[in-house]
């Protein structure tokens, strides 16, 4: 019979507020100065590069041509693109806890916020195209990159995995991965196998029940990459008597 460890009960009771625990379950963030500096760099470079798709000379631009504001808007759109892609800046990763255990999932309002600020990008480029004389091919390449990349890298997968989660509790493990889901009592689990890659980074969790049923929880598919280290440490620390394979490599 599985007996919850004292450490697990302490974590739940403290609601993950202890600094030692929080240090393990929150993804490190870059210093604010670094983040702001990087955004300023993105804005500045995109401002200069956007000159290439406007039909204007540097002389007219220096003299106060209206394209200056078009370049400014293009830089804003590029910066917004960076914000959508750079989730860490707007959405710090934390683990929620309740009486049923620790819940690892994406920020509940992240996708809605990303979609909202993403809408600014096509609006800006449509306005630029309708207002200024541009070099069509260069403009379309620039705009397409800013519009399409967030969709294919973040938004589509975010919609697909919107409801995915992994809950590690004192009496059960529960998960949802799109159409796959399940709740497994720890007393019904014989073994928990942590499947890592060559760099020892956790990617999958395999449950073997007392009835010899195997359940594979794919953390990559669930977009829980920000929590991989925390999940690994959490399982090893609190289900240690069930974890028998800690160095299996992903093929």
Backbone as numpy.savetxt, mean C-alpha at the origin, in Angstrom:
# Nx Ny Nz CAx CAy CAz Cx Cy Cz
-3.85 -29.02 22.58 -4.69 -27.82 22.58 -3.82 -26.57 22.58
-4.20 -25.59 21.73 -3.42 -24.35 21.67 -3.78 -23.45 22.84
-2.79 -22.90 23.50 -2.98 -21.96 24.61 -2.34 -20.64 24.23
-3.11 -19.53 24.17 -2.54 -18.24 23.80 -1.40 -17.86 24.72
-0.33 -17.32 24.13 0.81 -16.92 24.93 0.51 -15.65 25.71
1.25 -15.47 26.79 1.06 -14.26 27.60 1.32 -13.01 26.78
2.30 -13.10 25.88 2.62 -11.95 25.03 1.46 -11.54 24.17
0.76 -12.53 23.64 -0.38 -12.22 22.77 -1.47 -11.52 23.56
-1.79 -12.06 24.73 -2.83 -11.45 25.54 -2.46 -10.05 25.97
-1.19 -9.82 26.22 -0.71 -8.50 26.61 -0.89 -7.51 25.46
-0.58 -7.98 24.24 -0.72 -7.12 23.07 -2.16 -6.71 22.86
-3.07 -7.68 22.95 -4.48 -7.38 22.77 -4.98 -6.44 23.87
-4.59 -6.72 25.10 -5.05 -5.91 26.23 -4.57 -4.47 26.11
-3.37 -4.30 25.56 -2.80 -2.96 25.43 -3.30 -2.25 24.18
-4.08 -2.97 23.36 -4.64 -2.39 22.13 -3.56 -1.80 21.23
-2.37 -2.44 21.27 -1.27 -2.08 20.41 -0.75 -0.67 20.64
-0.81 -0.21 21.87 -0.34 1.14 22.17 1.08 1.16 22.72
1.60 0.05 23.14 2.95 0.03 23.69 3.95 0.34 22.60
4.95 1.12 22.90 5.90 1.55 21.88 6.65 0.38 21.28
6.96 -0.65 22.08 7.68 -1.81 21.55 6.86 -2.51 20.49
5.56 -2.69 20.78 4.68 -3.36 19.83 4.50 -2.50 18.59
4.22 -1.23 18.80 3.98 -0.34 17.67 5.19 -0.27 16.76
6.37 -0.38 17.33 7.57 -0.36 16.52 7.64 -1.51 15.55
6.98 -2.60 15.89 7.01 -3.77 15.02 5.91 -3.75 13.97
4.82 -3.05 14.25 3.67 -3.20 13.37 3.38 -1.97 12.53
4.14 -0.92 12.65 3.94 0.25 11.81 5.12 0.38 10.85
4.80 0.49 9.56 5.87 0.63 8.58 6.60 1.94 8.80
7.92 1.91 8.86 8.69 3.14 9.06 8.38 4.18 7.99
8.34 5.43 8.37 8.06 6.51 7.43 9.32 7.35 7.27
9.43 7.95 6.10 10.54 8.85 5.87 10.33 10.13 6.67
11.40 10.82 7.04 11.24 12.11 7.73 10.41 13.07 6.89
9.65 13.92 7.55 8.78 14.87 6.85 9.59 15.74 5.90
10.77 16.16 6.32 11.59 17.03 5.48 11.97 16.33 4.18
12.29 15.02 4.29 12.66 14.25 3.10 11.47 14.13 2.16
10.29 13.84 2.71 9.08 13.68 1.90 8.74 14.97 1.16
8.77 16.08 1.89 8.46 17.37 1.27 9.50 17.72 0.22
10.76 17.46 0.53 11.83 17.74 -0.43 11.67 16.94 -1.70
11.29 15.68 -1.58 11.11 14.84 -2.76 9.93 15.32 -3.61
8.86 15.74 -2.96 7.71 16.27 -3.70 8.07 17.57 -4.42
8.85 18.40 -3.77 9.30 19.64 -4.41 10.16 19.32 -5.62
11.00 18.28 -5.51 11.84 17.87 -6.63 10.99 17.37 -7.79
9.98 16.56 -7.48 9.06 16.07 -8.51 8.36 17.22 -9.20
7.89 18.17 -8.41 7.20 19.34 -8.97 8.13 20.15 -9.87
9.33 20.40 -9.41 10.28 21.22 -10.17 10.67 20.56 -11.49
10.99 19.27 -11.44 11.39 18.57 -12.66 10.25 18.50 -13.66
9.05 18.20 -13.19 7.92 18.12 -14.11 7.56 19.50 -14.67
7.76 20.54 -13.87 7.53 21.91 -14.36 8.46 22.22 -15.54
9.74 21.88 -15.39 10.71 22.14 -16.46 10.46 21.25 -17.68
10.17 19.98 -17.43 9.95 19.06 -18.55 8.68 19.38 -19.34
7.68 19.92 -18.66 6.42 20.21 -19.35 6.58 21.30 -20.40
7.65 22.08 -20.34 7.92 23.09 -21.36 8.00 22.46 -22.74
8.41 21.18 -22.79 8.63 20.52 -24.07 7.35 20.32 -24.87
6.20 20.26 -24.22 4.99 20.04 -25.01 4.13 21.29 -25.21
4.64 22.45 -24.81 3.95 23.70 -25.12 4.61 24.36 -26.33
3.81 24.95 -27.19 4.32 25.67 -28.35 4.64 27.09 -27.91
5.83 27.28 -27.35 6.24 28.58 -26.85 7.75 28.58 -26.71
8.35 29.74 -26.87 9.80 29.86 -26.70 10.10 30.31 -25.27
11.35 30.10 -24.86 11.75 30.52 -23.53 11.63 32.03 -23.37
11.91 32.76 -24.46 11.83 34.22 -24.41 10.42 34.68 -24.07
9.42 34.10 -24.75 8.03 34.47 -24.48 7.62 34.04 -23.07
8.17 32.91 -22.65 7.83 32.41 -21.33 8.36 33.35 -20.26
9.59 33.82 -20.43 10.20 34.76 -19.48 9.46 36.09 -19.48
8.94 36.46 -20.64 8.23 37.73 -20.76 6.82 37.68 -20.19
6.42 36.53 -19.70 5.11 36.43 -19.05 4.05 35.75 -19.86
4.42 34.85 -20.75 3.45 34.11 -21.56 2.54 33.26 -20.66
1.31 33.08 -21.10 0.34 32.32 -20.31 0.71 30.86 -20.14
1.59 30.37 -21.00 1.99 28.96 -20.88 2.68 28.68 -19.54
3.17 29.71 -18.91 3.79 29.54 -17.60 2.82 28.88 -16.63
1.56 29.31 -16.66 0.56 28.72 -15.78 0.17 27.32 -16.23
0.25 27.08 -17.52 0.01 25.73 -18.01 1.06 24.77 -17.50
2.32 25.21 -17.49 3.40 24.39 -16.95 3.20 24.16 -15.45
2.73 25.19 -14.77 2.46 25.07 -13.34 1.39 24.01 -13.08
0.33 24.02 -13.88 -0.74 23.04 -13.73 -0.26 21.62 -14.05
0.58 21.50 -15.08 1.13 20.19 -15.43 1.98 19.64 -14.28
2.72 20.52 -13.63 3.54 20.10 -12.49 2.66 19.68 -11.31
1.55 20.38 -11.13 0.59 20.00 -10.08 0.04 18.60 -10.36
-0.34 18.34 -11.62 -0.88 17.03 -11.98 0.13 15.93 -11.74
1.39 16.18 -12.07 2.44 15.18 -11.85 2.65 14.93 -10.37
2.60 15.97 -9.57 2.76 15.83 -8.13 1.61 15.04 -7.53
0.40 15.29 -8.02 -0.75 14.51 -7.56 -0.58 13.04 -7.92
-0.05 12.79 -9.11 0.23 11.41 -9.51 1.19 10.74 -8.53
2.22 11.48 -8.14 3.19 10.96 -7.17 2.52 10.66 -5.83
1.58 11.50 -5.43 0.89 11.29 -4.16 0.03 10.03 -4.20
-0.61 9.77 -5.34 -1.43 8.56 -5.48 -0.54 7.32 -5.42
0.61 7.39 -6.08 1.52 6.25 -6.12 2.25 6.06 -4.80
2.58 7.16 -4.13 3.35 7.11 -2.90 2.40 7.05 -1.71
1.83 5.88 -1.47 0.80 5.72 -0.46 1.30 6.05 0.94
2.55 5.78 1.19 3.10 5.95 2.53 2.96 7.38 3.04
3.03 8.35 2.14 3.01 9.74 2.55 1.65 10.14 3.12
0.56 9.72 2.45 -0.78 10.11 2.88 -1.46 9.09 3.78
-1.00 7.85 3.69 -1.69 6.78 4.42 -0.71 5.98 5.28
-0.36 6.48 6.46 0.53 5.73 7.33 -0.08 4.37 7.69
0.75 3.34 7.69 0.28 1.98 7.90 0.25 1.66 9.39
-0.90 1.27 9.88 -1.06 0.87 11.27 -1.90 -0.40 11.34
-1.78 -1.09 12.44 -2.55 -2.30 12.66 -3.63 -2.02 13.69
-4.85 -2.39 13.37 -5.95 -2.20 14.31 -6.08 -3.45 15.19
-6.57 -3.24 16.39 -6.75 -4.37 17.30 -8.09 -4.23 18.03
-8.74 -5.36 18.26 -9.95 -5.39 19.07 -9.93 -6.65 19.91
-11.06 -6.95 20.54 -11.07 -8.12 21.43 -10.89 -9.43 20.68
-11.05 -9.40 19.35 -10.91 -10.61 18.55 -9.50 -10.79 17.98
-8.63 -9.82 18.17 -7.27 -9.95 17.70 -6.77 -8.76 16.89
-5.67 -8.98 16.20 -5.07 -7.94 15.37 -5.55 -8.07 13.94
-5.90 -6.94 13.32 -6.44 -6.95 11.96 -5.44 -6.27 11.04
-4.98 -7.01 10.03 -4.06 -6.48 9.04 -4.84 -6.25 7.75
-4.98 -4.99 7.37 -5.72 -4.68 6.14 -5.30 -3.30 5.67
-5.65 -2.99 4.43 -5.33 -1.67 3.89 -6.20 -0.61 4.55
-5.73 0.60 4.53 -6.46 1.73 5.09 -7.87 1.76 4.51
-8.89 1.79 5.38 -10.27 1.67 4.92 -10.71 2.81 4.01
-10.12 3.99 4.18 -10.52 5.13 3.34 -9.49 5.46 2.27
-8.45 4.64 2.18 -7.36 4.93 1.25 -7.84 4.99 -0.19
-8.57 3.98 -0.63 -8.99 3.92 -2.03 -9.89 5.09 -2.39
-10.82 5.43 -1.51 -11.73 6.55 -1.79 -10.94 7.86 -1.93
-9.97 8.06 -1.05 -9.16 9.27 -1.13 -8.31 9.28 -2.39
-7.73 8.13 -2.73 -6.92 8.04 -3.94 -7.75 8.35 -5.18
-8.95 7.80 -5.25 -9.83 8.05 -6.40 -10.20 9.53 -6.48
-10.44 10.12 -5.33 -10.84 11.53 -5.30 -9.73 12.44 -5.83
-8.52 12.25 -5.31 -7.43 13.13 -5.76 -6.97 12.75 -7.17
-7.18 11.48 -7.55 -6.81 11.07 -8.91 -7.63 11.82 -9.96
-8.89 12.12 -9.65 -9.77 12.81 -10.61 -9.21 14.18 -11.01
-8.36 14.74 -10.16 -7.76 16.04 -10.47 -6.86 15.94 -11.71
-6.22 14.78 -11.90 -5.23 14.63 -12.97 -5.84 14.78 -14.36
-6.85 13.98 -14.74 -7.42 14.16 -16.07 -8.09 15.52 -16.27
-8.64 16.08 -15.20 -9.27 17.41 -15.30 -8.22 18.46 -15.68
-7.06 18.40 -15.05 -6.00 19.37 -15.34 -5.51 19.23 -16.78
-5.25 18.01 -17.22 -4.74 17.82 -18.57 -5.78 18.18 -19.63
-7.05 17.93 -19.35 -8.11 18.34 -20.28 -8.15 19.86 -20.39
-8.02 20.54 -19.26 -8.02 22.00 -19.27 -6.82 22.55 -20.05
-5.65 21.96 -19.84 -4.46 22.42 -20.54 -4.63 22.25 -22.05
-5.13 21.08 -22.46 -5.30 20.80 -23.89 -6.29 21.76 -24.54
-7.33 22.13 -23.79 -8.36 23.01 -24.33 -7.96 24.48 -24.30
-7.00 24.83 -23.46 -6.66 26.23 -23.24 -5.40 26.66 -23.97
-4.40 25.78 -24.08 -3.10 26.15 -24.63 -2.80 25.40 -25.92
-1.92 25.98 -26.69 -1.43 25.30 -27.89 -0.29 24.37 -27.49
-0.47 23.10 -27.75 0.52 22.10 -27.31 0.99 21.27 -28.49
2.15 20.67 -28.29 2.65 19.67 -29.24 1.97 18.35 -28.89
1.05 17.95 -29.73 0.10 16.89 -29.39 0.76 15.59 -28.94
1.73 15.10 -29.70 2.34 13.81 -29.38 3.02 13.86 -28.01
3.85 14.88 -27.80 4.55 14.99 -26.52 3.56 15.15 -25.37
2.55 15.96 -25.59 1.56 16.18 -24.55 0.82 14.90 -24.21
0.42 14.15 -25.24 -0.32 12.92 -25.01 0.51 11.88 -24.27
1.79 11.82 -24.58 2.66 10.87 -23.87 2.75 11.25 -22.39
2.98 12.52 -22.14 3.10 13.02 -20.77 1.81 12.78 -20.00
0.69 13.15 -20.59 -0.60 13.01 -19.92 -0.98 11.55 -19.71
-0.71 10.72 -20.72 -1.06 9.30 -20.62 -0.33 8.62 -19.47
0.95 8.93 -19.32 1.73 8.34 -18.23 1.12 8.72 -16.89
0.80 10.00 -16.72 0.26 10.47 -15.44 -1.14 9.90 -15.16
-1.91 9.66 -16.22 -3.27 9.19 -16.04 -3.35 7.67 -15.90
-2.57 6.96 -16.68 -2.68 5.50 -16.74 -1.91 4.79 -15.63
-0.70 5.26 -15.33 0.14 4.56 -14.35 -0.56 4.37 -13.00
-1.19 5.40 -12.40 -1.87 5.16 -11.12 -2.98 4.14 -11.21
-3.65 4.08 -12.36 -4.76 3.15 -12.52 -4.28 1.71 -12.51
-3.24 1.44 -13.31 -2.79 0.06 -13.45 -1.92 -0.41 -12.28
-1.34 0.51 -11.53 -0.46 0.11 -10.43 -1.13 0.16 -9.06
-2.14 1.03 -8.90 -2.73 1.21 -7.57 -4.24 1.04 -7.54
-4.95 1.73 -8.42 -6.40 1.81 -8.29 -7.11 0.50 -8.60
-6.71 -0.17 -9.68 -7.36 -1.44 -10.04 -7.15 -2.48 -8.94
-5.92 -2.63 -8.50 -5.63 -3.60 -7.45 -6.29 -3.20 -6.14
-6.40 -1.88 -5.90 -7.05 -1.42 -4.67 -8.52 -1.78 -4.64
-9.19 -1.63 -5.79 -10.60 -2.02 -5.89 -10.75 -3.53 -5.72
-9.86 -4.27 -6.35 -9.91 -5.73 -6.29 -9.73 -6.24 -4.86
-8.86 -5.61 -4.10 -8.53 -6.09 -2.76 -9.13 -5.23 -1.65
-10.17 -4.51 -1.96 -10.74 -3.54 -1.02 -11.16 -4.18 0.30
-11.74 -5.40 0.24 -12.26 -6.04 1.44 -11.32 -7.09 2.04
-10.13 -7.24 1.49 -9.21 -8.27 1.98 -8.67 -7.91 3.37
-8.49 -8.93 4.20 -7.91 -8.70 5.52 -7.40 -10.02 6.09
-6.55 -9.89 7.10 -6.07 -11.04 7.87 -6.21 -10.68 9.35
-6.93 -11.51 10.08 -7.12 -11.28 11.51 -6.43 -12.41 12.28
-5.50 -12.04 13.14 -4.80 -13.01 13.98 -5.27 -12.81 15.41
-6.01 -13.78 15.91 -6.60 -13.64 17.23 -6.12 -14.66 18.23
-6.55 -14.55 19.48 -6.11 -15.48 20.53 -6.75 -16.86 20.42
-7.85 -16.97 19.67 -8.51 -18.28 19.54 -8.71 -18.71 18.10
-8.49 -17.79 17.14 -8.74 -18.16 15.74 -7.94 -17.28 14.80
-7.83 -17.74 13.56 -7.24 -16.98 12.46 -8.31 -16.84 11.39
-8.52 -15.62 10.94 -9.55 -15.35 9.93 -8.94 -14.55 8.80
-9.41 -14.81 7.57 -8.90 -14.05 6.44 -9.94 -13.95 5.34
-9.75 -12.97 4.46 -10.54 -12.84 3.24 -9.61 -12.39 2.13
-9.62 -13.13 1.04 -8.81 -12.81 -0.14 -9.72 -12.91 -1.35
-10.36 -11.79 -1.71 -11.35 -11.76 -2.79 -12.45 -12.76 -2.50
-12.58 -13.81 -3.32 -13.65 -14.79 -3.12 -13.30 -15.85 -2.08
-12.05 -15.90 -1.66 -11.64 -16.89 -0.68 -11.71 -16.28 0.72
-12.21 -17.06 1.65 -12.30 -16.59 3.03 -12.42 -17.79 3.95
-12.18 -17.56 5.23 -12.32 -18.64 6.19 -11.95 -18.20 7.58
-12.48 -18.92 8.56 -12.15 -18.71 9.96 -11.74 -20.06 10.53
-10.55 -20.11 11.15 -10.00 -21.36 11.64 -9.62 -21.21 13.11
-10.24 -22.04 13.94 -9.89 -22.04 15.36 -8.48 -22.60 15.53
-7.73 -22.01 16.43 -6.35 -22.45 16.63 -6.28 -23.90 17.13
-7.30 -24.32 17.86 -7.32 -25.71 18.32 -7.53 -26.70 17.17
-7.99 -26.18 16.00 -8.19 -27.04 14.84 -7.02 -26.97 13.86
-6.00 -26.18 14.22 -4.83 -26.03 13.35 -3.69 -26.87 13.90
-3.12 -27.70 13.05 -2.01 -28.54 13.45 -0.68 -27.84 13.22
-0.61 -27.07 12.14 0.67 -26.47 11.78 0.46 -25.18 11.01
1.34 -24.22 11.24 1.37 -22.98 10.47 2.74 -22.89 9.79
2.74 -22.91 8.48 4.00 -22.83 7.73 4.16 -21.43 7.16
5.27 -20.80 7.47 5.58 -19.47 6.95 6.45 -19.64 5.71
5.93 -19.21 4.58 6.62 -19.42 3.31 7.27 -18.11 2.89
8.58 -18.13 2.82 9.36 -16.92 2.54 10.10 -17.06 1.22
10.66 -15.94 0.76 11.48 -15.96 -0.45 12.95 -16.13 -0.05
13.83 -16.01 -1.03 15.25 -16.19 -0.75 15.82 -15.19 0.22
15.17 -14.04 0.36 15.61 -13.02 1.31 14.95 -13.15 2.66
14.26 -14.28 2.88 13.58 -14.56 4.15 12.41 -13.63 4.42
11.85 -13.06 3.35 10.68 -12.19 3.49 9.42 -13.04 3.35
8.51 -12.92 4.29 7.29 -13.70 4.29 6.38 -13.28 3.13
5.79 -14.28 2.44 4.86 -14.01 1.34 3.55 -14.77 1.48
3.61 -15.95 2.07 2.41 -16.77 2.21 2.40 -17.45 3.57
1.19 -17.73 4.03 1.00 -18.47 5.27 0.14 -19.69 4.95
0.65 -20.86 5.24 -0.09 -22.09 4.97 -0.56 -22.71 6.28
-1.86 -22.99 6.36 -2.44 -23.61 7.53 -2.73 -25.07 7.24
-2.32 -25.94 8.13 -2.64 -27.36 8.03 -3.51 -27.71 9.22
-4.76 -28.11 8.94 -5.71 -28.41 10.01 -5.54 -29.83 10.51
-6.21 -30.13 11.62 -6.14 -31.47 12.19 -6.79 -32.49 11.26
-7.61 -32.02 10.32 -8.23 -32.91 9.34 -7.40 -33.02 8.07
-6.16 -32.52 8.13 -5.23 -32.56 7.00 -5.67 -31.70 5.81
-6.49 -30.72 6.06 -6.84 -29.76 5.02 -5.79 -28.65 5.00
-5.38 -28.25 3.80 -4.38 -27.20 3.65 -5.03 -25.93 3.11
-4.73 -24.84 3.76 -5.26 -23.53 3.35 -4.09 -22.60 3.13
-4.00 -22.02 1.94 -2.91 -21.11 1.61 -3.42 -19.67 1.65
-2.83 -18.86 2.49 -3.17 -17.43 2.58 -2.06 -16.65 1.89
-2.36 -16.10 0.72 -1.38 -15.39 -0.08 -1.39 -13.91 0.29
-0.41 -13.48 1.03 -0.35 -12.09 1.51 -0.08 -11.10 0.39
0.62 -11.55 -0.66 0.90 -10.68 -1.80 -0.38 -10.35 -2.55
-1.22 -11.36 -2.78 -2.49 -11.14 -3.48 -3.39 -10.19 -2.69
-3.27 -10.23 -1.38 -4.11 -9.41 -0.51 -3.55 -8.01 -0.33
-2.42 -7.73 -0.99 -1.76 -6.42 -0.89 -1.42 -6.05 0.55
-0.88 -7.00 1.28 -0.47 -6.76 2.66 1.05 -6.64 2.77
1.69 -6.21 1.68 3.15 -6.16 1.66 3.71 -5.24 2.75
2.96 -4.21 3.12 3.44 -3.29 4.16 3.48 -3.96 5.53
2.75 -5.08 5.68 2.65 -5.73 6.98 3.44 -7.04 7.06
4.17 -7.39 6.01 4.81 -8.70 5.96 5.69 -8.98 7.18
6.53 -8.04 7.52 7.43 -8.24 8.66 6.65 -8.32 9.97
5.62 -7.47 10.10 4.83 -7.48 11.33 4.08 -8.80 11.48
3.50 -9.30 10.37 2.77 -10.57 10.42 3.71 -11.71 10.78
4.89 -11.70 10.15 5.89 -12.73 10.42 6.24 -12.75 11.91
6.61 -11.61 12.46 7.00 -11.52 13.87 5.84 -11.90 14.79
4.66 -11.45 14.42 3.48 -11.68 15.25 3.17 -13.17 15.35
3.19 -13.87 14.21 2.89 -15.30 14.20 3.95 -16.08 14.97
5.21 -15.78 14.71 6.30 -16.49 15.38 6.24 -16.28 16.89
5.92 -15.07 17.31 5.91 -14.76 18.74 4.71 -15.35 19.47
3.55 -15.44 18.79 2.33 -15.80 19.48 1.78 -17.18 19.15
2.23 -17.76 18.04 1.80 -19.12 17.69 3.00 -20.05 17.57
4.02 -19.81 18.36 5.29 -20.50 18.18 5.17 -22.01 18.27
4.23 -22.52 19.05 4.09 -23.98 19.16 3.41 -24.59 17.94
2.87 -23.74 17.05 2.25 -24.24 15.83 3.15 -24.04 14.61
4.09 -23.12 14.71 4.97 -22.81 13.59 6.11 -23.84 13.56
6.11 -24.68 12.53 7.14 -25.71 12.43 8.06 -25.52 11.25
7.66 -24.68 10.28 8.51 -24.42 9.13 8.70 -22.91 9.02
9.93 -22.45 9.26 10.19 -21.03 9.28 11.16 -20.58 8.20
11.59 -21.51 7.35 12.60 -21.15 6.34 12.28 -21.73 4.98
11.03 -22.10 4.74 10.65 -22.64 3.46 10.69 -21.52 2.42
11.23 -21.80 1.26 11.40 -20.78 0.23 10.29 -20.84 -0.80
9.87 -19.66 -1.25 8.90 -19.58 -2.32 9.59 -20.03 -3.61
9.02 -20.96 -4.38 9.67 -21.43 -5.62 9.93 -20.28 -6.58
